[in-house]
Amino acid sequence: MLSGLLGGRIPTLGDLSSDPAPVHTGGRITHLLPLDATLGVDGLPQSGTGQATLFTGRNGAALHGHHFGPWIPVSLRPVVEAENWLLRGVEGGLHAAFANAYPADWPGEGRGSRRVAGPPLAAKAAGLLTRDHTALGRREAVATEIVNAGWRRWLGEEAAPRIEPEEAGEVLAAITLEHELTLFAHYSTDTAGHRGGMEGGVLALERVDRFLGGLLGAVPVGTTVLVVSDHGNIEDVRGGHTRNPIFGLAVDPPGEVSGWTSLMDVAPGLLGWFGVG
């Protein structure tokens, strides 16, 4: 799917270091988005401060004093809760959704309560953390790992039926078509990048590719699909984060994306598409 969107080529770091022209294929227009995740701060970008930046448009690493992860640092949780684009979209009148299934008691107590990722934190603040394992069975939510293997280990086959990545993409498409703004968060490519190794990295990317194929095959041409990350990682399978620009994609964006150069541009740019200030 990714190769098809990009006219049959596989993007390289050289592509992301330039200002690549959009690709027209299959009636869709796809823009490569090389977004800086270093944010002018020394060290390796991390998920917590990167996600804070993605959701608010503010420089999370600078606000916190350094890159931090994998969880949102306590100092930035109020910022993410109050300023994230899901909440601002809802307050601006948009019909929005968080497509991920999360445990009904998230974040729980004890150690679990300290492990707060950006997407569910933003969704809870916006009143959108509403899909648990029961929604997986009804095909009204998507597991963070795309397939339901993790949920099956905890809850069994009946609660989390087997699903192929393409089918999960179709589930996300159905949710998307019922809303104006939909968020889905996936973390397994980051896990594969940390573990190192070509085989795991390829398998993780193939799952995402099949998932995107199911999604884009089930939504009309003209439906905007935005793919972004909070830092570089899996492009170097030796393991660990990188300071490379992240590999982002904007498929059929309704507005300008050529001026997007860092993670700080995503939140204001996305809300600008909807006329939400």
N, C-alpha and C positions, 0 to 999 in steps of 0.2 A: 504493500500500500504506500509506504513512504517513498519508495523509488518511483512509483507511478505518479504520485503528487508532484515530484520534483523532476518530471520529464525523463525518467529512466536513469538519472545519475544518483550517486551516493554522495552526500555532502562531506566535505573535508574541513579541517581547521582553516585552510586557505580560503574556502568559501565564506566561513564565518568571520574572517578577519577583514572582509571587504564589505561592499554594499550590494549584495546580490540582487539581480533583477527578479521580479516575480515570475513564476512559471504558470503558464496557461495550459491546462490539460483536462480533458474530460468535462469541459464547461466550468471548471473551478479555477480559481486564481489562488496560488499558494505563495506566501512570502516566507523566506527564511529570516529568522530574527536572531542575530548574534547579540545576546544581551550580556553586558558586563555584570559579574556577580561579586567582584572584589570590592566595589564601592569605595575605592580610595583608601582601603584599610589593609594594613599588612596582615600576612598570614593566609591560611586557606579558608575560603568561604565555607560556611556551615549552614545546616538546614534551619536552625532556630531563628537566627538573625536574617537569613535569606527569606524565609517565609514571612517574617514580620514585614520585610521590605515589599515583597510581592503583594501582600494584602493591604498595605496602607499607603505605599508610595513614599514612605519615609525611610531614611537610611538606617536600618536596624543595627548594623554593625557599628556605625558611628555613635548612635544613641546609647548603645550598650557599652561602648568602649573597645570592643574587639568582636571578631567573629565567634559565634557560640552555637552549639548544637549538641545533640540533634533536636532537642526540645526548645520551645519558646522560652527564653529566660524570663524569670519572674518579673524583672524590671520592665519588660516589654509587653507582658500580658494585658495590662490595662489599655495600652495603646492599640493592640490588635483588636481587643474587644470593642473599643469605642470607635475605631476609625476604619475597620476593614470594609472592602468594597461590597461584600455580600450585604452587610448591614446597611450601608449607604444606598445600595440599590433598592433594598426593601423600603427604606425610608423615603426613597424617591418615587415609590409607587410601582416598582417592578415586581412581577410575579416570578419568584426565584426558588431554587431548589438546591439542596445538597444531596447528591445521588448516592453517597457512600452509606453502607450499613455500619453502624457502630453499636456497641453494647448499650442497652437502655440506661445503665447507671453510670455511663462515662462521665468523668474520668475515674470514678470509684474512690477508694480510700487507700491510705498508706502509700506504698511506693508508686502505685499506679497513678495516684493523683498528682505526682510530680512529673509524670511523663505526658506533657501536654503539647501536642503538635498543633501547628497553625490552622490547618483546614477545619478540624472539628471545633476548635476554639472560636474561629470566626463564625462557623455555622451556628453554634450554640448561642452566640451573642445576637445573631440575626433571627433566632427562633426557628432555625431550619434543621436542627439536629434531631430529626423525627423518624429516621428509618433504622430499625434494628433487624435482628436475624429473621423475624417473621416476614419482613418485606422481601428478603431474599427468596423465600419460598413462593411468594406471589409474583416474583420477577418485577418487583417495584423498587429494587435497590441493587447496587453493584458492590461486591467485596473490594476492599482496597487492593488486594492482590489480583483482581479481575476475575479469576476463577474462585470457586468457593472452598478450596482445599483446607484452608485454615479453619474456617467455620465448621467444616465437616469433622475435623479432628476434635473440636470441642463439643459439638452438638449432635453430630450424626447426620446421616444422609437425608433423612426426612426433613430436617430443619434447613439444610443447606444442600439442595440437589446439585448434582454434577452439571457443569455448564462449560461450554467451550468459549474461548476468548471472543470469537465472532458473535456468539449469542449474547455474551455480556455487553458487547458493543451495541447490539440491537436493543437491549434493555436500557442502556444509557440514552440511545436515540429516542425511545418512547418517552422517557422522562423529559428529555430536552424539548421535544415537540409540544409538551404540555406547559412549558415555562418560557419566559423571556430570557432568563439568566440561570445557568446551571453550572455547578461546580462538581467535578469528580477529582479525587486525589489518589495517586498511585505512588507507592514507595519501593516496590520490589526491584526496580532498576538500580536504585541507590544501594540496596542490600547486595545485589550482584556485583556492583562496582567495588564495594568494600572487601568482598571475599576474594576478589581477584580471579583471574582465569578466563580464558577465551570461551570455553564451553558455557559456563554460567551466564556470561555477558550476552552471548548470542541467543541463548534460550530466553532470557529476560526481554531482549529487544524483539524477538520474534513474537512473543506473547503480546507485547504492546502493538506491534504491527498488525497482527490479526485482529486485535481489539479495535483498532482504528478503522480497519477494513469493514468490520461489522457496523460500526457507528456511521461512517460516511456512506456506506451502502444503503442505510436505512433513513437518512435525512435528505431532504431535497437539496439540489444545488442552490447555493445562495445562503445556506445555513452556516453561520460562522462557527468555526472550531478553532480554538486557541490552545496551543500546547506549549507550556513553559515549565522550567525547572527552577530550583532555588540555588543550584551550583553545578559545576561540572564534576563528572565522576566516571561514568561507565565508558566514556570514550578512551580511557586509559585502563586496560584490564589488569594492569599490574597491581591495582588495588589502591583505594583512597581517593580523596577529593583532589581537584585540580583548580588552577586559577584561569582556566580557559573560559572564553565566553560560553554561555549555555547555548544549547541547540534548541531554538524555539521555532514554532511554526504558527502562522496565521492563515487559515484557509477561509477564503471569501470574507475578509474583514469588511465591515460596513463603513469604515473610515480609514484615515491615514495611519500607517504604521512605520513609515520610513524614518520618522524621527525618534523611534524607540531605540535607545542605545544601552540601557541598563535595566536592572530589575525595578528601579524606581519609576520607570515609565509605564509599567503595566497597569497599576491601579488607576492612575488618572486617565490613561489612554482608554482603558476599557469603559470606565464610567462616562468618558466623553462621548463614546459611541452612542450612549443612551441619553445624552443630554443631562446627566446627573452631575452636579458640581460637588 
